[in-house]
Amino acid sequence: MFDINEMHKLKLGTTPPAWAVERNSLQAKLDAQGGWYENFYFENGATTKGRSPSTKKLMSLGLPASLEGVSVLDVGAYEGFYSIQMEQRGALVTANDHFVWNWPGDNSKSNLELVMKITDSRISVLEADIDSLPNIQHQITLFLGVLYHLEDQIGALRKIRESAKSLVVLETLIDDLDIAGPSLKFYPGKDLNNDGSNQFGPNLDALVGLIQAAGFQNFEFKGIWEINPVSKHADKNSTFSPLKSARVVFWLYP
């Protein structure tokens, strides 16, 4: 059976730590680190065993297999899955985050640093809020899984547009797909996935409006890569509601 994870296994660095060379010792190191969200797969067979469909999302972005010499900014890099993947395609990568890296008890930054050590990564690590991003344009800006965590979505998209020279790859949650016309769903408290950092989920019409309001006049809808029907249970029978939320990818041209 075809396994997309095989296509995205990470190469070890030219001089990896001794414990990273053999599968079992690397697996023990990854397991001891713990707290993984992303699924990193390494060429010797070790994996972080995260819960995210990382490689499926990566495939949905539609980026070329070779990015040799291309400058990439990964905004909201978290554990750096996409940063590392872009680097292994030859890109010159800056991984950026702030909010999550400073969340009490979160170890996403240390997870990133461990993967960088294993792969001998030369990624630049930039800790800054979106509003504080330096005025340096990158050929590609990744903005993946971030938008629905933000209160000022138009302002953030404007700042992202300023950071991009050629392309912004936007991946986000959309919601209220059963509502005609623009709609922005608010998630009070921990209403979405028991996560208090989630703020607003636009539907497709609203998302297009946000993109245009931020100054992007040219953009492409690249498709829905994941759907989230809500399961409902009546007695012992399980049924599914109409599609209300999903994950989408857009390419935005500054």
C-alpha positions as CSV (number, residue, x, y, z in Angstrom):
1,M,0.0,0.0,0.0
2,F,1.3,3.5,-0.9
3,D,2.3,5.5,2.2
4,I,2.7,9.2,1.8
5,N,4.8,9.3,4.9
6,E,7.6,7.4,3.0
7,M,7.8,10.4,0.6
8,H,8.6,12.8,3.4
9,K,11.0,11.0,5.6
10,L,13.6,13.3,7.0
11,K,17.3,12.8,6.2
12,L,19.6,12.8,9.2
13,G,22.3,15.4,9.3
14,T,25.8,14.7,7.9
15,T,27.1,14.4,11.4
16,P,24.1,13.4,13.5
17,P,24.4,12.7,17.3
18,A,25.3,9.0,17.9
19,W,21.9,8.3,19.5
20,A,20.2,9.5,16.3
21,V,21.8,7.0,13.9
22,E,20.2,3.8,15.1
23,R,16.4,3.6,15.0
24,N,15.7,2.3,18.5
25,S,18.0,4.8,20.2
26,L,16.4,7.7,18.2
27,Q,12.9,6.4,19.0
28,A,13.8,6.2,22.7
29,K,15.0,9.8,22.5
30,L,11.8,11.0,20.8
31,D,9.6,9.2,23.2
32,A,11.4,10.6,26.2
33,Q,11.0,14.1,24.8
34,G,7.2,13.6,24.6
35,G,4.4,16.0,23.9
36,W,4.6,15.7,20.1
37,Y,1.8,17.1,18.0
38,E,3.4,16.7,14.5
39,N,4.3,13.4,12.8
40,F,8.0,13.6,12.0
41,Y,9.2,10.5,10.1
42,F,13.0,9.9,9.9
43,E,14.9,7.9,7.3
44,N,15.9,5.2,9.8
45,G,12.2,4.5,10.7
46,A,11.8,6.4,13.9
47,T,8.8,8.7,14.3
48,T,7.4,11.2,16.8
49,K,4.0,9.6,16.9
50,G,2.1,12.9,16.9
51,R,-1.6,13.2,16.4
52,S,-1.6,15.6,13.5
53,P,-2.1,14.4,9.9
54,S,1.1,16.3,9.1
55,T,2.0,14.7,5.8
56,K,-1.5,14.9,4.4
57,K,-1.6,18.6,5.1
58,L,1.8,19.0,3.6
59,M,0.7,17.4,0.4
60,S,-2.3,19.7,0.2
61,L,-0.1,22.8,0.0
62,G,0.9,22.0,-3.5
63,L,4.5,23.2,-3.2
64,P,7.2,21.8,-5.6
65,A,9.5,19.0,-4.5
66,S,12.5,21.3,-5.1
67,L,12.8,24.7,-3.5
68,E,16.5,25.1,-3.9
69,G,17.6,28.5,-2.8
70,V,14.1,29.8,-2.2
71,S,13.6,31.9,1.0
72,V,10.7,30.7,3.1
73,L,9.2,32.3,6.2
74,D,7.1,29.9,8.3
75,V,4.8,32.0,10.5
76,G,3.4,30.0,13.4
77,A,6.0,27.3,12.9
78,Y,5.2,25.5,16.2
79,E,7.3,22.3,16.2
80,G,8.7,23.2,12.8
81,F,7.4,20.3,10.7
82,Y,6.8,22.5,7.6
83,S,10.0,24.5,8.2
84,I,12.1,21.3,8.3
85,Q,10.3,19.9,5.2
86,M,10.9,23.1,3.3
87,E,14.6,23.0,4.3
88,Q,15.0,19.5,3.1
89,R,13.6,20.6,-0.3
90,G,16.5,23.1,-0.5
91,A,14.8,26.2,0.9
92,L,16.4,28.9,3.1
93,V,14.0,28.8,6.0
94,T,13.1,31.1,8.9
95,A,10.8,29.5,11.5
96,N,8.7,32.0,13.4
97,D,6.5,31.8,16.4
98,H,6.0,33.4,19.8
99,F,2.6,32.7,21.4
100,V,2.9,28.9,21.5
101,W,6.6,28.9,22.2
102,N,5.9,30.9,25.4
103,W,2.8,29.0,26.5
104,P,3.3,27.6,30.0
105,G,4.2,23.9,29.9
106,D,4.4,23.8,26.1
107,N,7.5,22.1,24.7
108,S,7.0,22.8,21.0
109,K,10.1,24.9,20.7
110,S,12.3,22.3,22.4
111,N,10.8,19.7,20.1
112,L,11.8,21.9,17.1
113,E,15.3,22.3,18.5
114,L,15.6,18.5,18.9
115,V,14.6,17.8,15.3
116,M,17.0,20.5,14.1
117,K,19.8,18.8,16.0
118,I,18.9,15.4,14.4
119,T,18.8,16.8,10.9
120,D,21.7,19.2,11.3
121,S,19.3,22.0,10.4
122,R,20.4,25.5,9.6
123,I,17.0,27.0,10.0
124,S,16.9,30.5,11.4
125,V,14.6,30.7,14.5
126,L,12.7,34.0,14.9
127,E,10.7,34.6,18.0
128,A,8.3,37.4,17.3
129,D,4.6,38.2,17.2
130,I,3.1,38.7,13.8
131,D,2.9,42.5,14.4
132,S,6.6,42.5,15.2
133,L,7.9,40.6,12.1
134,P,10.9,42.4,10.6
135,N,10.4,44.2,7.4
136,I,12.2,41.5,5.3
137,Q,10.4,39.9,2.3
138,H,10.6,36.2,1.7
139,Q,9.8,34.5,-1.6
140,I,7.3,32.2,0.1
141,T,5.5,32.8,3.4
142,L,3.7,29.9,5.0
143,F,0.7,30.8,7.1
144,L,-0.6,27.5,8.2
145,G,-3.2,26.8,10.9
146,V,-2.8,30.2,12.4
147,L,-5.6,32.5,11.2
148,Y,-8.5,31.1,13.3
149,H,-6.4,31.7,16.5
150,L,-6.3,35.5,15.8
151,E,-8.7,38.3,16.9
152,D,-7.6,40.7,14.2
153,Q,-7.5,38.5,11.1
154,I,-7.5,41.3,8.5
155,G,-4.6,43.1,10.3
156,A,-2.6,39.8,10.5
157,L,-3.2,39.1,6.8
158,R,-2.0,42.6,5.9
159,K,1.2,42.0,7.9
160,I,1.7,38.7,6.2
161,R,1.3,40.3,2.8
162,E,4.1,42.7,3.7
163,S,6.4,39.8,4.5
164,A,5.9,38.0,1.2
165,K,7.6,38.7,-2.1
166,S,5.9,36.2,-4.4
167,L,3.5,33.8,-2.5
168,V,1.6,33.3,0.7
169,V,0.4,29.8,1.3
170,L,-2.7,30.1,3.6
171,E,-4.1,27.0,5.3
172,T,-6.9,27.4,7.8
173,L,-10.1,26.1,9.4
174,I,-13.3,27.2,7.9
175,D,-16.7,26.9,9.6
176,D,-20.4,27.7,9.1
177,L,-20.4,26.1,5.6
178,D,-24.1,25.6,5.9
179,I,-24.7,29.3,6.1
180,A,-25.2,31.3,2.8
181,G,-23.2,34.5,2.6
182,P,-20.2,35.6,4.7
183,S,-20.2,34.3,8.2
184,L,-17.6,34.4,11.0
185,K,-18.1,31.9,13.8
186,F,-16.9,32.9,17.3
187,Y,-15.5,30.3,19.7
188,P,-16.0,31.6,23.3
189,G,-13.8,30.1,26.0
190,K,-12.7,26.6,24.9
191,D,-15.7,26.0,22.6
192,L,-13.6,24.6,19.8
193,N,-11.6,21.5,20.6
194,N,-11.3,22.5,24.2
195,D,-8.7,25.1,23.2
196,G,-9.0,28.6,24.5
197,S,-6.6,30.0,21.8
198,N,-9.2,29.5,19.0
199,Q,-11.1,32.7,18.1
200,F,-13.0,32.9,14.8
201,G,-13.7,30.4,12.0
202,P,-14.8,32.1,8.7
203,N,-16.8,30.3,6.1
204,L,-15.5,30.4,2.5
205,D,-17.3,33.7,1.6
206,A,-16.0,35.4,4.7
207,L,-12.5,34.1,4.1
208,V,-12.4,35.5,0.6
209,G,-13.6,38.8,2.0
210,L,-10.9,38.8,4.7
211,I,-8.3,38.1,2.0
212,Q,-9.5,40.9,-0.2
213,A,-9.8,43.4,2.7
214,A,-6.1,42.6,3.6
215,G,-5.1,43.8,0.1
216,F,-4.7,40.5,-1.8
217,Q,-6.3,41.1,-5.2
218,N,-5.0,37.8,-6.8
219,F,-5.4,34.5,-5.1
220,E,-6.2,30.8,-5.8
221,F,-8.4,28.4,-4.0
222,K,-6.4,25.2,-3.9
223,G,-9.0,23.0,-2.3
224,I,-10.4,21.4,0.8
225,W,-8.0,18.8,2.3
226,E,-10.0,17.7,5.4
227,I,-13.6,17.7,6.3
228,N,-15.1,17.7,9.8
229,P,-18.6,16.3,9.9
230,V,-20.1,16.4,13.4
231,S,-21.0,13.0,14.7
232,K,-24.4,12.7,16.4
233,H,-25.7,9.7,18.3
234,A,-29.3,8.6,18.7
235,D,-29.6,5.5,20.9
236,K,-27.1,3.0,19.3
237,N,-27.2,4.5,15.8
238,S,-24.5,7.0,14.7
239,T,-25.4,9.6,12.1
240,F,-23.5,12.5,10.6
241,S,-24.7,16.1,10.2
242,P,-24.2,18.1,7.0
243,L,-20.7,19.4,6.5
244,K,-20.1,22.5,8.6
245,S,-16.4,22.8,9.0
246,A,-13.3,21.9,7.0
247,R,-9.6,22.8,6.3
248,V,-8.7,24.7,3.2
249,V,-5.6,25.9,1.3
250,F,-5.3,29.2,-0.6
251,W,-2.4,30.6,-2.6
252,L,-2.2,34.4,-2.2
253,Y,-0.2,36.7,-4.4
254,P,1.0,39.9,-2.8
